[in-house]
Amino acid sequence: MTGHPEVGTATLRHNPLNAVTATVERITYADGRTAVRKQLQSPGDSTGPWAASTDPRHWNYWRRELEVYRDDELRQRLADAGLVLPEAQVEEWPDGAVLLMEDIGGTSGTQFSLAEHAALTRAFGRWQAQPATNRPWTSTGFLRDYSTTREVPWQVLTDDAAWQQPLIRETWPSQLRQAWNQLMVHRDALLDLVASLPRATCHLDFWVSNVIQRPTGDLALFDWAFTGDGALGEDIGNYIPDAVFDMFWPVERLPELAETCIANYLDGLHEAGWRGDPDQVRLAVMASGVKYAWLLPGLLGRASDPAHNAYHRQVDSRRLFHQRGQALMFVADWCAEALNRARR
């Protein structure tokens, strides 16, 4: 990217389970400048819930990010809304590719204040107010296909012993078991509801670790591997609880974060000329919490482990389970409210 030789590399945090991603690393060149190199690999023999795909409509299509960074119209639409798609060079070969991206410095979304979350979701609304674009490589059916293929011990949901584990009994709300059972009973209805709502071009991995605010205030978005069709508001429904699940926002302030993000997202939509029904957007935000149906049994299955991680870093187990338990209750209430509103 600079024409100078590389003098150092450092591996960056990423999802090591995803078969599409071989490596993500920061490169340092001899002149002191840096870049981010992301190496992608074709499916090969990958299997399991994170297997890569050659189907351009599959949520984990291995070439999608290459197409995103080459899409000048998407880049311009984001810029018009106040968002940045990092500059990138693309190099391909038969069984893989490399994205060499500008290394954007600034404040990670993991450290955002409430005001910064507000600014981001407002800009996101301005982007998604624009008519949805369909490309041959954009994903379809992400919410259902991703959320129903996670490998977790579903059977523990009905296992009394699992719910009596000390870490669960002492940190989770007593009403969570019944609330999650209801979410599971109505999971297909929730997925159908989200699929029936107004559509948008969605990021589909919109969360705090995939955004950086430059010192200038510009907001850069990363990790576009799942991009495609989704409900208007679905990305916001992911962004809000995920900040708590990975312990980048305190659950005690989750209602405040939700209210702020939803209000600013709607304001952004209106600023860009959208004149749809805000209640349908709120429905999508709440009902899309069904994506996390798999998370609770996954936590039940790991509650007796000697140590626990949040986003690939070890954290205090009691605090993690307390934060996630309260956030799961919030999501269950969201989903129940979405179903009640849809029936009216």
Salt bridges, closest charged atoms under 4 A:
GLU6 OE2 - ARG37 NH1 2.73
GLU25 OE2 - ARG37 NH2 2.74
ASP31 OD2 - HIS4 NE2 3.64
ASP31 OD2 - ARG33 NE 2.68
GLU65 OE1 - LYS38 NZ 2.55
GLU67 OE2 - ARG63 NH1 2.78
ASP71 OD2 - ARG135 NE 2.82
GLU73 OE2 - ARG77 NE 3.42
GLU73 OE1 - ARG135 NH2 2.71
GLU87 OE2 - ARG75 NH1 3.65
GLU92 OE1 - ARG63 NH2 2.80
GLU92 OE2 - ARG70 NH2 2.77
GLU102 OE1 - ARG214 NH2 2.98
ASP103 OD2 - ARG26 NE 2.63
ASP160 OD1 - ARG177 NH2 2.86
GLU170 OE2 - ARG169 NH2 3.98
GLU170 OE1 - ARG318 NH1 2.65
ASP188 OD1 - ARG144 NH1 3.54
ASP192 OD1 - ARG144 NH2 2.53
ASP218 OD2 - ARG214 NH1 3.90
ASP223 OD1 - LYS38 NZ 3.40
ASP229 OD2 - ARG199 NH2 3.00
ASP246 OD1 - ARG324 NH2 3.41
GLU252 OE2 - HIS322 NE2 3.72
GLU256 OE1 - ARG253 NE 2.82
ASP267 OD2 - ARG122 NH1 3.49
GLU271 OE2 - ARG122 NE 2.58
GLU271 OE1 - ARG126 NH1 3.16
ASP279 OD1 - ARG282 NH1 3.18
GLU337 OE2 - ARG341 NE 2.86
GLU337 OE2 - ARG344 NH2 3.71
